[in-house]
């Protein structure tokens, strides 16, 4: 993780890694990763977090696509039992597309 990045990108990286860690923990407890889609999302969150931490444009876009898809799925299958997950999904998308994040990405990401 790169602490020199803006707070919005730093927190987005933390949320990506935290979501991936919780997905792995949930898979270990319930013996279910969610099939191929869950595996793709897990890999996308890890790769996106790593890419953002290393200032890679592809990493930002992987994180953005995965985060938006997860948010859309959360909205499509909304239930009040998953309201906390929905809030964190919205926060992650907001952090990634915050003006401070996009300005830094345009300037420094390769």
N, C-alpha and C positions, 0 to 999 in steps of 0.2 A: 504494500500500500504506500502511496506517495503522499506524504503529509504536506508537500509544497503545493499541491493542487488546491483549487477552491474548495471550500467546505461542502458545497453541493456535490461535487464529484467524489470527494472523499467519503461522504456519507452514502452516496449511491454505491460505491465500491463495497463498503461495509454491509449494506443491505443485500447486495448480490451474493456475497460470501455467506452471510447469515441465512439467507433463503436456501442456498445450496446445502449448507450444513444441516439445517432443519429438515430438508427433504431427505437427506441421507439418514438422519436419525429416525425419522418417521418410517422410512423403508426398512430399517433394521428392526424397529419395534413391531410393525405390522406385516413385515415380509411382503411388501408390495410397493414398488417404485412408481407405479402408474403406467406401466407398459412402455412402449417405444416413445410416446409423447413425453412422458415424465423423464425418461432418460435424455431426450433431446433438450428439454428445458433445463435439466440439471447441468448438462454439459455447456449449454449456452450461458447460464449464469456464471459458471466457473470461468469459462473462456472470456466472457464479457468483463467480469471483474478484473481478471488478469490483464486484459488488453487496456482497460482504462487506467489501471495502476501503472502500466508501462507506456502510457500515452500513445496508443495505437488507434488509428481511425477505425480499423476493422473491429477492434474491441468495443468501441463505443457503439457501433452500429449493431453488433451482435447483441450487446446488452439492451439496446433500445428495442430491437425487434422482439427479443424474448420477453422483455418486460411488458410491452404492449400486448403481445399475444396472451400472456398470463393474465393481464388485467381484463382483456376481452372475455376470456374463458370464465374468470371470476364473476364478471357481470352477467354473463349468459346463464351461469348456474348459481345465481345469488341465493343465499339463505342467511337468515339472521345469525345462525350459528357460526358463519364465516365472516362476520363483519370486520373483525380485527385483521384478518388476512387481506380483505379488500382495502382497508385503510392503508396497510403497508404497501400493497401493489400500486395504489394511487400515489403514495408518497414517492415510491421509487421512480415512477414515470415522471412525476413533477420535478424531482431532483435531476434527472437526466436531461430534461428539456428546459431547465431553468436558464434564463438569459446569461447568468454568470457561467454556467457549465458550457453552453454553446459558444460563448465568446472565447473561453479558454481552449476549447476543442479546436476551434477554427484557427487559433493562433499557434498552439503548441503541439497538437497531435500530428504525427507523421503517418 
